[in-house]
Amino acid sequence: MKRLDLFISERELPQIVKAIEAAGAPGYSVMKHVTGKGPHGSVSESMDFSGLGANAHVIVFCEPEVLEGLREGLKPLLSYFGGMAYVSEAEPL
């Protein structure tokens, strides 16, 4: 099983979710207002009130064959809007 972690702007969430569903993923989890520090610096918390500039973390667990459809659907969106995506192995408990 594969795990896909996406870190994107919350504004792009509807397009990302549409691509995930179109690829046939069995489900996903979304955490909004994600903050932290990465290679491009810290995410500001000063925009909490408006939500502008807020990030989301989307997690998808799927079989390898679904991952290929996710790559095809998500790569163009990430190239256009920005964001990061990582794939790792996942083993059910």
C-alpha positions as protocol buffer text, in pm:
chain_id: "A"
residue {
  index: 1
  type: MET
  ca { x: 0 y: 0 z: 0 }
}
residue {
  index: 2
  type: LYS
  ca { x: 118 y: 356 z: -72 }
}
residue {
  index: 3
  type: ARG
  ca { x: 78 y: 676 z: 128 }
}
residue {
  index: 4
  type: LEU
  ca { x: 62 y: 1010 z: -51 }
}
residue {
  index: 5
  type: ASP
  ca { x: 114 y: 1329 z: 152 }
}
residue {
  index: 6
  type: LEU
  ca { x: 26 y: 1657 z: -17 }
}
residue {
  index: 7
  type: PHE
  ca { x: 105 y: 2001 z: 123 }
}
residue {
  index: 8
  type: ILE
  ca { x: -88 y: 2265 z: -69 }
}
residue {
  index: 9
  type: SER
  ca { x: -257 y: 2601 z: -37 }
}
residue {
  index: 10
  type: GLU
  ca { x: -611 y: 2566 z: 99 }
}
residue {
  index: 11
  type: ARG
  ca { x: -733 y: 2768 z: -199 }
}
residue {
  index: 12
  type: GLU
  ca { x: -639 y: 2479 z: -430 }
}
residue {
  index: 13
  type: LEU
  ca { x: -812 y: 2213 z: -218 }
}
residue {
  index: 14
  type: PRO
  ca { x: -1123 y: 2174 z: -441 }
}
residue {
  index: 15
  type: GLN
  ca { x: -912 y: 2106 z: -752 }
}
residue {
  index: 16
  type: ILE
  ca { x: -685 y: 1865 z: -563 }
}
residue {
  index: 17
  type: VAL
  ca { x: -980 y: 1672 z: -418 }
}
residue {
  index: 18
  type: LYS
  ca { x: -1140 y: 1650 z: -762 }
}
residue {
  index: 19
  type: ALA
  ca { x: -818 y: 1498 z: -904 }
}
residue {
  index: 20
  type: ILE
  ca { x: -793 y: 1252 z: -613 }
}
residue {
  index: 21
  type: GLU
  ca { x: -1150 y: 1134 z: -665 }
}
residue {
  index: 22
  type: ALA
  ca { x: -1106 y: 1113 z: -1044 }
}
residue {
  index: 23
  type: ALA
  ca { x: -802 y: 886 z: -995 }
}
residue {
  index: 24
  type: GLY
  ca { x: -1017 y: 640 z: -802 }
}
residue {
  index: 25
  type: ALA
  ca { x: -860 y: 679 z: -459 }
}
residue {
  index: 26
  type: PRO
  ca { x: -1069 y: 505 z: -194 }
}
residue {
  index: 27
  type: GLY
  ca { x: -1061 y: 809 z: 36 }
}
residue {
  index: 28
  type: TYR
  ca { x: -848 y: 1086 z: 181 }
}
residue {
  index: 29
  type: SER
  ca { x: -797 y: 1295 z: 494 }
}
residue {
  index: 30
  type: VAL
  ca { x: -761 y: 1674 z: 501 }
}
residue {
  index: 31
  type: MET
  ca { x: -606 y: 1884 z: 775 }
}
residue {
  index: 32
  type: LYS
  ca { x: -649 y: 2257 z: 726 }
}
residue {
  index: 33
  type: HIS
  ca { x: -447 y: 2550 z: 860 }
}
residue {
  index: 34
  type: VAL
  ca { x: -122 y: 2354 z: 860 }
}
residue {
  index: 35
  type: THR
  ca { x: 179 y: 2555 z: 966 }
}
residue {
  index: 36
  type: GLY
  ca { x: 548 y: 2485 z: 1010 }
}
residue {
  index: 37
  type: LYS
  ca { x: 892 y: 2550 z: 866 }
}
residue {
  index: 38
  type: GLY
  ca { x: 1026 y: 2410 z: 543 }
}
residue {
  index: 39
  type: PRO
  ca { x: 1298 y: 2485 z: 289 }
}
residue {
  index: 40
  type: HIS
  ca { x: 1125 y: 2811 z: 192 }
}
residue {
  index: 41
  type: GLY
  ca { x: 1102 y: 2942 z: 549 }
}
residue {
  index: 42
  type: SER
  ca { x: 831 y: 2951 z: 813 }
}
residue {
  index: 43
  type: VAL
  ca { x: 461 y: 2974 z: 742 }
}
residue {
  index: 44
  type: SER
  ca { x: 319 y: 3291 z: 894 }
}
residue {
  index: 45
  type: GLU
  ca { x: 43 y: 3259 z: 1151 }
}
residue {
  index: 46
  type: SER
  ca { x: -58 y: 3622 z: 1097 }
}
residue {
  index: 47
  type: MET
  ca { x: -324 y: 3523 z: 842 }
}
residue {
  index: 48
  type: ASP
  ca { x: -525 y: 3302 z: 1078 }
}
residue {
  index: 49
  type: PHE
  ca { x: -823 y: 3538 z: 1081 }
}
residue {
  index: 50
  type: SER
  ca { x: -873 y: 3562 z: 705 }
}
residue {
  index: 51
  type: GLY
  ca { x: -743 y: 3217 z: 614 }
}
residue {
  index: 52
  type: LEU
  ca { x: -556 y: 3370 z: 321 }
}
residue {
  index: 53
  type: GLY
  ca { x: -228 y: 3193 z: 267 }
}
residue {
  index: 54
  type: ALA
  ca { x: -326 y: 2896 z: 484 }
}
residue {
  index: 55
  type: ASN
  ca { x: -198 y: 2552 z: 391 }
}
residue {
  index: 56
  type: ALA
  ca { x: -360 y: 2210 z: 397 }
}
residue {
  index: 57
  type: HIS
  ca { x: -217 y: 1861 z: 441 }
}
residue {
  index: 58
  type: VAL
  ca { x: -395 y: 1589 z: 242 }
}
residue {
  index: 59
  type: ILE
  ca { x: -321 y: 1221 z: 307 }
}
residue {
  index: 60
  type: VAL
  ca { x: -423 y: 942 z: 69 }
}
residue {
  index: 61
  type: PHE
  ca { x: -372 y: 569 z: 124 }
}
residue {
  index: 62
  type: CYS
  ca { x: -409 y: 360 z: -192 }
}
residue {
  index: 63
  type: GLU
  ca { x: -287 y: 64 z: -392 }
}
residue {
  index: 64
  type: PRO
  ca { x: 12 y: 120 z: -627 }
}
residue {
  index: 65
  type: GLU
  ca { x: -204 y: 111 z: -941 }
}
residue {
  index: 66
  type: VAL
  ca { x: -417 y: 400 z: -811 }
}
residue {
  index: 67
  type: LEU
  ca { x: -102 y: 599 z: -738 }
}
residue {
  index: 68
  type: GLU
  ca { x: -19 y: 620 z: -1109 }
}
residue {
  index: 69
  type: GLY
  ca { x: -355 y: 788 z: -1177 }
}
residue {
  index: 70
  type: LEU
  ca { x: -292 y: 1024 z: -886 }
}
residue {
  index: 71
  type: ARG
  ca { x: 47 y: 1120 z: -1032 }
}
residue {
  index: 72
  type: GLU
  ca { x: -108 y: 1197 z: -1370 }
}
residue {
  index: 73
  type: GLY
  ca { x: -386 y: 1407 z: -1221 }
}
residue {
  index: 74
  type: LEU
  ca { x: -190 y: 1589 z: -951 }
}
residue {
  index: 75
  type: LYS
  ca { x: 145 y: 1670 z: -1115 }
}
residue {
  index: 76
  type: PRO
  ca { x: 0 y: 1936 z: -1348 }
}
residue {
  index: 77
  type: LEU
  ca { x: -186 y: 2097 z: -1056 }
}
residue {
  index: 78
  type: LEU
  ca { x: 123 y: 2103 z: -837 }
}
residue {
  index: 79
  type: SER
  ca { x: 330 y: 2245 z: -1122 }
}
residue {
  index: 80
  type: TYR
  ca { x: 77 y: 2522 z: -1180 }
}
residue {
  index: 81
  type: PHE
  ca { x: -34 y: 2608 z: -824 }
}
residue {
  index: 82
  type: GLY
  ca { x: 269 y: 2495 z: -625 }
}
residue {
  index: 83
  type: GLY
  ca { x: 281 y: 2263 z: -329 }
}
residue {
  index: 84
  type: MET
  ca { x: 465 y: 1945 z: -241 }
}
residue {
  index: 85
  type: ALA
  ca { x: 380 y: 1578 z: -261 }
}
residue {
  index: 86
  type: TYR
  ca { x: 560 y: 1278 z: -116 }
}
residue {
  index: 87
  type: VAL
  ca { x: 497 y: 907 z: -161 }
}
residue {
  index: 88
  type: SER
  ca { x: 593 y: 645 z: 96 }
}
residue {
  index: 89
  type: GLU
  ca { x: 518 y: 283 z: 177 }
}
residue {
  index: 90
  type: ALA
  ca { x: 237 y: 215 z: 423 }
}
residue {
  index: 91
  type: GLU
  ca { x: 175 y: -106 z: 611 }
}
residue {
  index: 92
  type: PRO
  ca { x: -155 y: -167 z: 788 }
}
residue {
  index: 93
  type: LEU
  ca { x: -120 y: -246 z: 1157 }
}
